Amino acid sequence: MKMLFLGGVFSQEQEPEIIEKSKGGVQYAANQFQWTLIDGLLKIPKLDIKILSAPFIGSFPKEYNSLFINGYHHVYKEKITGDYVPFVNLWGYRNISRKRNLIKQLTQFISDKANQKVILVYSPHSPFLQAAVYAKQKDPSVHICLMVPDLPQYMNLREKKSLVYTQTKKLDIKIFESNLEHVDSFILITKYMKVPLRVKEKPCIVVEGAVNIQNNNIELLSNIKSSNSEERVFAYTGTLNKKFGILNLLEAFHQLEQSSVVLKICGRGDAAEIVSEYAKKDKRIKFLGQVTNEEAKSIQKSATVLINPRPNNEEFTKYSFPFKTMEYLLSGVPLIAYKLDGIPDEYDDYIYYVQNDSIEALKAKMNEVINLSDEQRLEWGQSAREFILHNKNAEKIAGDIYNMLDNITKK
């Protein structure tokens, strides 16, 4: 099978420049998920895979400092080639530029005479799907598989959106939906996506995420902090959007009476200024701003308790499984979170769920978990880690995806 992975991934070599030029948050979670999936696909002997990407970065001038994004070519792990297309990054025009330059790179894939040709499109980003549909129109044997980590109408959850943005987004969604009929199969983050995406009888698989087990399953962690002699650390690493419950987290922690607890917060978003204000009035709150992906992982593994404060109080949570959930569970550190509609029941034994959306409930759960014994936290965290390693590792998930595609395209 010939597969083209068409997405928004960026390489490790590109990361420093993207961090430097980004004015908003860097999409680490999406980038890591894509690479994890690619690593899993690389383990399949019968699969010939290449990468084509228009990296997920903010638009110029408000979210990114570069108007022109240069093309880039590299070989990943000395196994597969990755082509990153150049494009004009101007807001309002960049989707057109991204589509055009992706299409230019598709010539070789279209002309290939392989019996099984699949374009795996990551994300319902209209330029990606438009480019894939172009390839299918040129060669009807091409199979388009669309992976949907978020529905397009919920991809920007910031509070303030201009009228121009809102109208432009509506047009973008119409373009995306007009191309949906050309999609042959789906990879969905939650089962609830089937209806808005009009999947109906088309083949699909539900994949909440995946983790890379390399260097992770050698030994389990034992880094739980002593509750008697050392500070105990709550940590949140991710996008600082108000809709993700950041304000409730800040207030719940602020109301904790223990002097030996610390809250570390990393990231960017529309709540960043409020986080800074809380950090000034409560010295136990440490706002670290935007950090690299490796720094975020280090903070997670050295924490006592991890928190994802996203509440289950809006429609989008039916179509949401935060990527950081996988990352947090993999760390071996206990996780406090809410039971989102999009979280399958199989995770229930591995997450400390907050009972309701009130600040009091979040505070109570934080008190409960931080006051557990070191042994209790370690046992819980390692149990969750083992669940993720055995059931959600990249090789297994990639194998499930490949088997679905192979069964369809070899007919």
C-alpha positions in Angstrom: 0.0 0.0 0.0 1.2 3.5 -0.9 0.2 6.1 1.7 0.6 9.8 1.7 0.2 11.3 5.2 -1.2 14.8 4.5 -1.3 17.0 7.6 0.1 19.9 9.6 3.1 18.3 11.2 6.3 20.1 11.8 9.8 18.6 12.4 11.9 18.9 15.5 14.3 21.1 13.5 11.5 23.6 12.7 10.3 23.8 16.3 12.7 26.5 17.6 11.7 28.9 14.8 8.0 28.2 15.3 8.2 28.8 19.0 10.1 32.1 18.4 7.7 33.4 15.8 4.4 32.3 17.4 2.4 34.9 19.2 -0.2 32.4 20.4 0.1 28.8 21.6 2.1 26.2 19.7 0.1 23.2 18.6 2.4 20.6 20.4 -0.4 18.1 21.1 -1.5 17.9 17.5 2.1 17.7 16.3 3.0 15.0 18.7 -0.1 12.9 17.9 0.8 13.1 14.2 4.4 12.0 14.7 3.2 9.2 17.1 0.8 8.0 14.4 3.6 8.1 11.8 5.9 6.2 14.0 3.3 3.5 14.4 2.7 3.3 10.7 6.4 3.0 10.1 6.3 -0.4 11.9 4.0 -1.9 9.2 6.3 -3.7 6.6 3.7 -3.6 3.8 3.2 0.2 4.0 5.1 2.6 1.8 4.5 6.0 3.4 5.5 9.6 2.7 4.7 12.9 4.5 3.3 16.0 2.9 2.7 18.9 5.3 1.6 22.5 5.6 2.6 23.0 9.3 0.0 24.1 11.8 1.1 27.6 12.8 -0.7 30.8 13.4 -1.5 33.3 10.6 0.3 36.6 9.9 0.2 39.2 11.4 -1.7 38.5 14.6 -0.6 35.0 15.5 2.8 34.6 13.7 5.6 36.9 12.8 6.4 35.6 9.2 4.3 36.4 6.1 6.1 33.9 3.9 6.7 30.3 5.1 9.6 28.6 3.3 9.4 25.0 2.0 11.5 22.3 3.7 12.5 18.8 2.9 13.9 16.2 5.2 14.2 12.4 5.7 12.6 11.2 8.9 14.5 8.5 10.9 16.3 7.7 7.6 13.2 5.9 6.4 10.6 8.3 4.9 10.7 11.6 3.2 8.8 14.6 4.4 8.0 17.7 2.2 6.8 20.9 3.9 5.2 23.2 1.4 5.9 26.9 1.2 2.9 29.3 1.5 1.9 32.8 2.0 0.8 33.0 5.6 -1.5 36.1 5.3 -4.8 35.7 7.2 -7.6 35.4 4.7 -5.4 34.2 1.9 -3.2 31.5 3.4 -5.7 28.7 2.9 -5.7 29.4 -0.8 -1.9 29.4 -0.8 -1.7 26.3 1.2 -4.1 24.4 -1.1 -2.3 25.5 -4.2 1.1 24.5 -3.0 -0.1 21.1 -1.6 -1.6 20.3 -5.0 1.7 21.1 -6.7 3.4 18.5 -4.6 0.8 15.8 -5.4 2.0 15.2 -9.0 4.2 12.2 -8.2 1.7 10.5 -6.0 -1.1 10.9 -8.6 1.1 9.4 -11.4 2.1 6.4 -9.3 0.5 3.2 -10.6 0.3 1.3 -7.3 -2.7 -0.9 -6.8 -3.5 0.6 -3.3 -3.1 4.3 -2.9 -4.3 6.0 0.2 -4.2 9.7 1.3 -4.5 9.9 5.0 -5.7 13.4 5.7 -5.1 14.7 9.2 -7.6 17.2 10.4 -10.7 18.7 8.7 -8.6 21.6 7.5 -10.2 22.6 4.1 -6.9 23.0 2.1 -5.8 19.5 3.1 -9.1 17.9 2.0 -9.3 20.0 -1.1 -5.8 18.8 -2.2 -6.8 15.2 -1.5 -10.0 15.6 -3.5 -8.0 17.0 -6.4 -5.8 13.9 -6.4 -8.8 11.7 -6.3 -10.3 13.5 -9.3 -7.1 13.0 -11.3 -6.9 9.3 -10.2 -10.3 7.9 -9.0 -8.5 4.9 -7.5 -7.1 7.1 -4.7 -8.7 6.3 -1.4 -9.2 9.3 1.0 -9.2 8.5 4.7 -10.0 11.6 6.9 -8.8 11.7 10.5 -10.9 14.1 12.5 -9.4 15.2 15.9 -11.8 18.2 16.1 -14.9 19.3 14.2 -14.1 22.5 12.2 -16.7 24.6 14.0 -15.0 23.9 17.3 -11.3 24.3 16.3 -11.1 27.9 17.7 -12.7 28.2 21.2 -11.3 31.6 22.0 -13.9 34.0 23.5 -13.3 37.0 21.2 -13.9 36.4 17.5 -14.4 39.2 15.0 -17.3 39.4 12.6 -15.0 39.0 9.7 -13.5 35.8 11.3 -16.9 34.4 12.0 -18.1 34.9 8.4 -14.9 33.6 6.9 -15.1 30.5 9.1 -18.7 29.8 8.0 -17.4 29.9 4.4 -14.5 27.6 5.2 -16.9 25.1 6.9 -19.1 25.1 3.7 -16.0 24.4 1.6 -15.0 21.5 3.9 -18.6 20.0 3.9 -18.8 20.2 0.1 -15.8 18.0 -0.1 -17.0 15.4 2.5 -18.7 13.3 -0.1 -15.3 12.4 -1.6 -14.1 10.9 1.7 -14.0 7.1 1.6 -13.3 6.3 5.3 -12.9 8.1 8.6 -10.8 8.0 11.7 -12.8 9.7 14.5 -11.8 10.9 17.9 -15.3 10.2 19.4 -18.3 8.1 18.2 -20.5 11.2 18.3 -18.7 12.7 15.3 -20.5 10.2 12.9 -23.7 12.3 12.7 -22.3 15.8 11.9 -19.7 14.3 9.5 -22.4 12.3 7.7 -20.4 9.1 8.0 -23.5 6.8 7.6 -22.3 3.5 6.2 -18.8 4.5 5.3 -16.0 2.6 7.1 -14.7 4.3 10.2 -12.7 3.6 13.3 -12.7 5.5 16.6 -9.2 6.5 17.9 -8.9 8.8 20.9 -5.2 9.1 20.5 -1.9 7.1 20.7 1.3 7.0 22.6 4.8 6.1 21.5 6.1 3.3 23.7 9.8 3.7 22.8 11.8 4.4 25.9 8.6 4.6 27.9 7.9 1.0 28.9 11.4 0.1 30.2 10.6 1.2 33.8 7.7 2.7 35.6 8.0 6.0 37.4 8.5 6.4 41.1 8.7 10.2 41.3 5.8 10.8 43.7 6.7 13.6 46.1 6.7 13.1 49.8 3.7 14.7 51.4 5.6 15.3 54.6 8.8 17.0 53.6 8.6 18.4 50.1 6.2 20.7 48.2 3.5 18.9 46.3 2.9 20.1 42.7 -0.2 20.4 40.7 0.5 20.9 37.0 -1.4 22.0 33.8 0.4 22.1 30.5 -1.7 23.2 27.5 -3.8 25.9 25.8 -4.9 28.6 28.2 -8.4 29.2 26.9 -11.2 30.3 29.3 -13.5 27.6 27.8 -11.0 25.0 29.0 -11.8 25.7 32.7 -8.5 27.6 33.5 -10.3 30.2 35.6 -12.0 27.5 37.8 -8.6 25.8 38.3 -7.0 29.1 39.4 -9.7 29.9 41.9 -10.0 26.3 43.2 -6.2 26.2 43.8 -6.2 29.7 45.3 -8.7 28.6 47.9 -6.6 25.6 49.0 -5.2 26.3 52.5 -2.0 24.2 52.3 1.2 26.3 52.1 3.3 23.5 50.7 1.3 23.1 47.4 2.3 24.6 44.1 0.4 25.0 40.8 2.5 25.1 37.7 0.8 26.4 34.5 2.3 26.4 31.0 1.0 27.6 27.7 -0.6 30.5 25.9 -4.2 31.6 25.3 -6.9 34.1 26.1 -6.7 33.4 29.8 -2.9 34.0 30.0 -3.3 37.5 31.5 -5.6 36.3 34.2 -3.1 33.5 35.0 -0.4 36.2 35.5 -2.7 38.2 37.8 -3.3 35.1 40.0 0.4 34.4 40.1 1.1 37.9 41.4 -1.4 37.5 44.3 -0.7 33.9 45.1 3.0 33.1 45.2 2.2 29.3 45.1 1.1 29.7 41.5 4.0 29.5 39.0 3.1 30.7 35.5 5.8 29.4 33.1 4.4 30.7 29.8 5.1 28.8 26.6 7.6 26.0 27.0 8.9 23.4 24.6 7.3 20.0 24.3 10.2 18.4 26.1 10.0 20.9 29.0 6.3 20.2 29.3 6.9 16.5 29.6 9.5 17.1 32.2 7.0 19.2 34.3 4.4 16.5 33.9 6.7 13.7 35.1 7.9 15.7 38.1 4.5 16.8 39.3 2.5 15.2 42.1 -0.9 15.6 40.4 -1.8 16.6 36.9 -5.0 18.4 36.1 -7.1 18.9 33.0 -9.8 21.4 34.1 -11.9 21.3 30.9 -15.5 21.0 32.1 -18.3 18.9 30.5 -20.7 21.8 30.1 -20.8 22.6 26.4 -21.8 20.9 23.1 -18.2 20.6 21.9 -17.2 18.1 24.7 -19.2 15.4 22.8 -16.6 15.7 20.1 -13.6 16.2 22.3 -10.9 13.9 23.7 -8.1 16.1 24.8 -4.7 14.8 23.5 -3.1 15.8 26.8 -5.2 13.1 28.5 -3.1 10.4 26.9 0.1 12.3 27.6 -0.9 12.8 31.3 -1.8 9.1 31.8 1.4 8.0 30.2 3.5 10.1 32.7 2.5 7.8 35.5 1.3 10.8 37.6 -2.4 10.7 38.8 -4.8 12.8 36.7 -7.7 14.9 37.9 -10.2 15.6 35.1 -13.9 15.8 34.2 -15.9 13.0 32.6 -16.3 14.5 29.1 -18.9 13.0 26.9 -16.2 12.1 24.5 -14.2 10.0 27.0 -15.0 6.3 26.7 -15.9 4.4 29.9 -12.8 2.3 29.7 -10.8 5.2 31.1 -13.0 5.5 34.2 -10.7 3.4 36.4 -7.7 5.6 35.6 -8.9 9.2 36.1 -9.9 11.0 39.3 -13.2 12.6 38.0 -14.5 15.9 39.4 -18.1 15.4 40.4 -19.6 18.6 38.9 -18.6 21.9 37.3 -18.4 23.9 40.5 -15.2 25.4 42.0 -16.0 23.6 45.2 -16.1 20.2 43.6 -12.7 20.8 41.9 -11.2 22.1 45.1 -12.5 19.0 47.0 -11.0 16.6 44.4 -7.7 18.4 44.5 -7.6 18.1 48.3 -8.6 14.4 48.1 -5.8 13.4 45.6 -3.0 15.6 47.0 -3.6 14.1 50.5 -3.4 10.5 49.3 -0.4 8.6 50.5 2.6 8.4 48.2 1.9 4.7 47.7 -1.7 5.3 46.7 -0.8 7.9 44.1 2.0 5.8 42.7 -0.1 2.7 42.4 -2.9 4.7 40.7 -0.6 6.5 38.3 1.3 3.3 37.3 -2.0 1.5 36.7 -3.1 4.2 34.4 0.3 4.2 32.6 0.1 0.5 32.0 -3.4 0.8 30.6 -2.2 3.4 28.1 0.9 1.5 27.1 -0.9 -1.8 26.5 -4.0 -0.5 24.9 -3.2 2.8 23.2 0.3 2.4 21.9 1.1 3.6 18.4 1.8 0.2 16.9 -1.6 -1.2 17.9 -3.5 1.9 16.8 -1.6 2.1 13.5 -2.2 -1.6 12.9 -6.0 -1.1 13.4 -6.0 1.8 10.9 -4.0 -0.2 8.4 -6.2 -3.2 8.7 -9.3 -1.1 8.0 -7.7 0.5 5.0 -6.2 -2.7 3.6 -9.6 -4.5 3.8 -11.2 -1.7 1.9 -8.6 -1.0 -0.8 -7.6 -4.5 -1.7 -11.1 -5.4 -2.9 
